Amino acid sequence: MHPTLIESANGMGVHTYGLFILMAFSAAFLVAHGRAMRVGLHPMKLMPIYLAAAIGGMGGGRLLYAFAVDYERTMADPSSLFGASGFAVYGGLIGGALAVSAASVPMKIPFWKLADIAAPSVLIGMGIGRFGCFFAGCCHGALAPLGANATGLLSDDHFLHGQIWMSSTFPFISLEFYEGVGRLLNEPLYPTQLWASGILIGLSVLMLSLWEHRRFDGQLATLLLIIEPLFRSTIEAFRADHRGYAFSWEVSEAVATALPGMSQAGTELGTSVIGFTTSQFIGFGMVLLGGLIYIVRRNAGVAPEIPLDHDDEYEEEI
C-alpha cells in the first residue's frame, strides 16, 4: 500500500516495513518494562534480554524465511541469508525465545515468570509488525470475491498505493495492491494482514487482563502457544503469498476453492493441490508443546511478586 516512506536519489530510503518492525520491538519492550516492575524485576535487568530478543528474533525470522522459501539456494549459498529481504514471524518467535532463554540463565531471572512477561509483549509486537506487512504488500491474502456492489474507500489521489474495497460479500473488506513485494497485484485479496493485526493485539490485551488470574507461572506463555497458532492457521487458509508447503496433496477443485490460501500458497495459482504451510506445521508443534507444558506445570503455582517503586534503584549482581 505504501512500501517506501522516504526515497532518496540514489535509491536508498526509509521503508515502511522496517519502521513498523522497529515500532513492534519498541512496543513489546515497553509492555515488558511495565510488567517487570509489577513482579519485582527491575526493568534495567532486562536490557540484555531485550538485546537477545532483538538479535535472536531477527536472525531466526530471516533464517526460517530463507529455508522455507528457497531451501536449495540457501543450502548452496549460505551468504544469501544476508543479501535478500524477507522475514518469517514464527522464525522470529523461535529465535527470540531461544536467545532469551539462553540469556536468562546466567542472569538468574525466573524463566517461567519471564515467559509470562514476554507473552503479551510478543503478541503486541507481532500485531504491530503485521501493519508493516500491510504497507509493504507482503503476507497478503488469496484472490477474494469482490461482490457486485463493492465500494472503494480510497480516492485515486490517496497516498496509499492501492485500494480498500468494502462489499456485502465475505470477506466484506478486501485489499488491492498496485505495488509492493507481493506476487498478486491489481487484484482484490483477503485482508489477512489486518485480520492478523486485530487478532494479535486483541490476544495481547486478553493476556494482560488474565495476569491476576494465573494459576501457575508460565500459564500465559502456555496460552500463547495453544491459542495463537489456531488463529494463525485459520488465517493461513486465506493467505496466498508464496511460502511453499511443509507437505501437500491433491484434492478436488471444490476443496481447493474453499481453502484458497492453502491452494494458492504454492508456485501455481488455481491448481487442485493444497497443503499445510510451514507456519501451520510449526503452529501444530506449538500447540502440542503448549499442551505438554500445561500438563507438567498446572500445579506449580505462582511465585511471590513484590512490585517495585519507580524510585527503587537497580543493583547489579556481581
C-alpha positions in Angstrom: 0.0 0.0 0.0 2.9 2.3 0.8 6.2 0.3 0.9 8.6 3.3 1.0 8.2 6.3 3.2 11.2 8.3 2.0 13.3 7.6 -1.1 16.5 9.4 -2.0 18.0 10.0 -5.4 20.5 7.1 -5.0 17.7 4.5 -4.5 18.1 4.4 -0.7 15.2 5.1 1.6 13.1 4.5 4.7 10.9 1.5 4.2 7.5 1.3 6.0 8.1 -2.3 6.8 11.3 -1.6 8.7 9.7 1.3 10.6 6.9 -1.0 11.8 9.3 -3.7 12.8 11.2 -1.1 14.9 7.8 0.0 16.4 6.9 -3.6 17.1 10.1 -4.3 19.1 9.7 -0.9 20.9 6.1 -1.7 21.9 7.0 -5.2 23.0 9.8 -3.9 25.2 7.6 -1.2 26.7 4.9 -3.7 27.7 7.6 -6.0 29.2 9.1 -3.0 31.0 5.8 -2.1 32.8 5.0 -5.7 33.7 8.5 -6.3 35.1 8.0 -3.6 37.7 4.8 -5.3 38.9 6.6 -8.6 39.6 9.6 -7.1 41.4 12.0 -7.4 38.5 13.9 -4.2 37.8 13.5 -3.3 34.1 17.2 -2.4 33.8 18.0 -6.0 34.4 16.0 -6.8 31.2 18.2 -4.7 28.9 20.4 -7.7 27.9 17.2 -9.7 27.5 15.9 -7.1 25.1 19.1 -7.2 23.1 19.0 -11.0 22.9 15.3 -10.9 21.8 16.1 -8.5 19.0 19.1 -10.4 17.7 17.6 -13.8 18.1 14.2 -12.7 16.7 15.7 -11.0 13.6 18.1 -13.9 13.0 15.5 -16.6 13.4 13.0 -14.8 11.3 15.4 -14.4 8.4 16.7 -17.9 8.7 13.3 -19.6 8.6 12.1 -17.4 5.7 15.2 -18.3 3.7 14.9 -22.0 4.2 11.1 -22.1 3.8 11.0 -20.1 0.5 14.2 -21.2 -1.2 15.8 -24.1 0.7 18.1 -25.2 -2.2 19.5 -21.7 -2.7 20.1 -21.2 1.0 22.0 -24.5 1.3 24.0 -23.9 -1.8 24.9 -20.3 -0.9 24.5 -19.5 2.9 25.6 -15.9 2.2 22.2 -15.3 0.6 20.8 -15.1 4.1 22.4 -11.7 4.4 21.7 -10.3 1.0 17.9 -10.7 0.5 14.9 -9.4 2.2 12.1 -11.5 3.9 11.1 -12.4 7.4 9.1 -15.3 8.9 7.3 -14.4 12.1 7.4 -17.8 13.6 11.2 -18.0 12.9 11.5 -14.7 14.8 9.4 -16.1 17.7 11.5 -19.3 17.9 14.8 -17.4 17.5 13.9 -14.8 20.1 12.7 -17.4 22.6 15.9 -19.4 22.3 18.1 -16.3 22.7 16.1 -15.0 25.7 16.1 -18.4 27.4 19.9 -18.6 27.0 20.4 -15.0 28.3 18.1 -15.5 31.3 20.1 -18.4 32.8 23.3 -16.6 33.8 21.3 -13.6 34.9 19.3 -15.8 37.3 15.9 -14.5 36.1 13.0 -16.8 36.9 12.3 -18.4 33.5 8.6 -19.0 33.8 8.0 -15.6 35.3 9.9 -14.1 32.4 7.9 -16.2 29.9 4.6 -14.7 31.2 6.1 -11.2 31.0 7.0 -12.0 27.4 3.7 -13.5 26.2 1.6 -10.2 25.9 4.8 -8.4 24.8 5.4 -10.8 21.9 1.8 -10.6 20.8 1.6 -6.8 20.7 4.9 -6.8 18.8 3.6 -9.3 16.2 0.4 -7.4 15.8 2.1 -4.1 15.1 4.6 -5.8 12.8 1.7 -7.0 10.6 0.8 -3.4 9.8 4.3 -3.3 8.2 3.2 -6.3 6.1 0.0 -4.3 5.1 2.1 -1.3 3.9 4.7 -3.5 2.2 2.2 -5.7 0.4 3.6 -9.0 1.8 1.8 -11.7 3.7 -1.3 -10.9 1.5 -4.4 -13.0 1.1 -5.6 -15.1 -1.8 -7.9 -13.8 -4.5 -11.1 -12.7 -2.9 -14.6 -12.4 -4.3 -15.4 -8.7 -4.6 -19.2 -8.7 -5.0 -21.4 -6.7 -7.4 -21.7 -3.6 -5.3 -18.2 -3.2 -4.0 -17.2 0.3 -2.9 -13.6 1.7 -2.9 -12.8 3.6 0.3 -9.8 5.4 -1.1 -9.7 8.1 -3.7 -7.4 7.9 -6.7 -5.0 10.5 -5.4 -4.7 8.9 -1.9 -1.2 8.4 -0.6 -1.8 4.6 -0.3 -0.8 2.8 -3.5 -3.8 0.5 -3.5 -7.4 0.3 -2.8 -9.6 -0.9 0.2 -12.8 -2.4 -1.0 -16.0 -2.8 1.0 -18.8 -5.1 -0.1 -21.7 -7.2 1.2 -19.8 -10.4 0.2 -17.3 -12.2 2.5 -14.7 -11.1 3.4 -16.6 -7.8 3.4 -13.3 -5.8 3.2 -10.7 -6.7 0.5 -7.3 -5.2 -0.3 -5.9 -4.4 -3.7 -2.2 -3.6 -4.0 -0.9 -1.6 -7.0 2.7 -2.1 -6.0 4.7 -3.8 -3.3 6.6 -7.0 -2.7 3.6 -9.3 -3.0 3.0 -11.5 -6.1 -0.7 -10.6 -6.6 -1.1 -7.0 -7.7 -4.2 -5.2 -9.0 -6.5 -8.0 -7.7 -8.9 -7.9 -4.7 -7.4 -10.0 -1.9 -8.4 -11.3 1.5 -7.2 -8.8 4.2 -5.0 -11.3 6.0 -2.6 -8.7 7.4 -5.4 -6.7 9.0 -7.0 -9.8 10.4 -3.7 -10.9 11.9 -3.1 -7.4 13.5 -6.5 -7.2 15.0 -6.4 -10.8 16.5 -2.8 -10.4 17.8 -3.4 -7.1 19.5 -6.7 -8.4 20.9 -4.9 -11.5 22.3 -2.2 -9.3 23.9 -4.9 -7.3 25.7 -6.5 -10.6 26.8 -3.2 -11.8 28.2 -2.7 -8.6 30.2 -6.2 -8.9 31.6 -5.6 -12.5 32.7 -2.4 -11.7 34.6 -4.0 -11.6 38.0 -5.9 -14.8 37.3 -2.9 -17.0 36.6 -2.8 -20.3 38.5 0.9 -21.0 37.7 3.9 -19.2 36.4 4.1 -19.9 32.7 0.4 -20.1 32.1 0.2 -17.0 29.8 3.1 -18.4 27.7 1.2 -21.7 27.5 -1.9 -19.9 26.4 0.1 -18.1 23.7 1.4 -21.4 22.4 -2.0 -23.0 22.2 -4.3 -20.2 21.1 -2.3 -18.1 18.7 -1.5 -20.9 16.3 -5.2 -21.8 16.0 -5.9 -18.3 14.8 -2.8 -18.2 12.6 -3.7 -21.5 10.9 -7.2 -20.2 10.1 -5.7 -17.0 8.6 -3.2 -19.2 6.6 -6.2 -20.8 4.9 -6.8 -17.4 3.2 -3.2 -16.4 2.6 -1.5 -16.8 -0.8 1.8 -15.2 -0.8 4.3 -17.8 -1.9 5.9 -19.5 1.1 5.5 -23.1 -0.1 4.3 -26.1 1.8 5.6 -28.3 4.5 3.7 -31.0 2.6 0.9 -31.1 0.1 -1.6 -33.4 -1.6 -4.1 -33.3 -4.4 -7.8 -32.5 -3.8 -10.9 -31.8 -5.7 -11.4 -28.3 -7.2 -14.2 -27.6 -4.8 -12.0 -28.2 -1.8 -9.2 -26.1 -3.3 -11.7 -23.3 -3.9 -12.9 -23.5 -0.3 -9.4 -23.2 1.1 -7.8 -20.6 -1.3 -4.8 -19.8 0.9 -3.8 -23.5 1.2 -4.2 -24.0 -2.6 -2.5 -20.7 -3.7 0.5 -20.8 -1.4 2.4 -22.9 -3.9 4.0 -21.7 -7.1 1.0 -22.2 -9.3 -2.4 -20.4 -8.8 -5.7 -22.2 -9.4 -4.4 -25.8 -9.0 -6.1 -28.6 -7.2 -3.2 -29.1 -4.8 -3.4 -27.9 -1.2 -1.0 -28.3 1.7 -0.1 -27.3 5.2 2.2 -24.3 5.0 5.3 -24.1 7.0 3.6 -21.8 9.5 0.7 -24.2 10.0 3.1 -27.1 10.5 5.1 -25.1 13.1 1.9 -24.0 14.8 0.8 -27.6 15.2 4.0 -28.2 17.1 3.5 -25.1 19.2 0.0 -26.4 20.3 1.5 -29.7 21.3 4.3 -28.0 23.3 1.8 -25.7 25.0 -0.4 -28.6 26.0 2.6 -30.5 27.4 3.8 -27.5 29.4 0.3 -27.0 30.8 0.1 -30.7 31.9 3.5 -30.5 33.6 3.1 -27.1 35.3 -0.6 -26.9 36.1 0.0 -27.4 39.8 3.3 -25.3 40.1 1.6 -22.2 41.5 2.6 -18.6 41.2 5.9 -17.4 42.9 5.6 -14.3 45.1 5.6 -11.0 43.3 6.6 -7.8 45.2 6.0 -4.7 43.0 8.8 -2.2 42.7 8.5 1.6 43.0 9.8 3.8 40.2 12.3 5.2 42.7 13.9 1.8 43.5 17.5 1.7 42.4 18.9 -1.1 40.2 21.6 -3.0 42.0 23.6 -5.2 39.6 24.7 -8.6 40.9 28.4 -9.3 40.7 
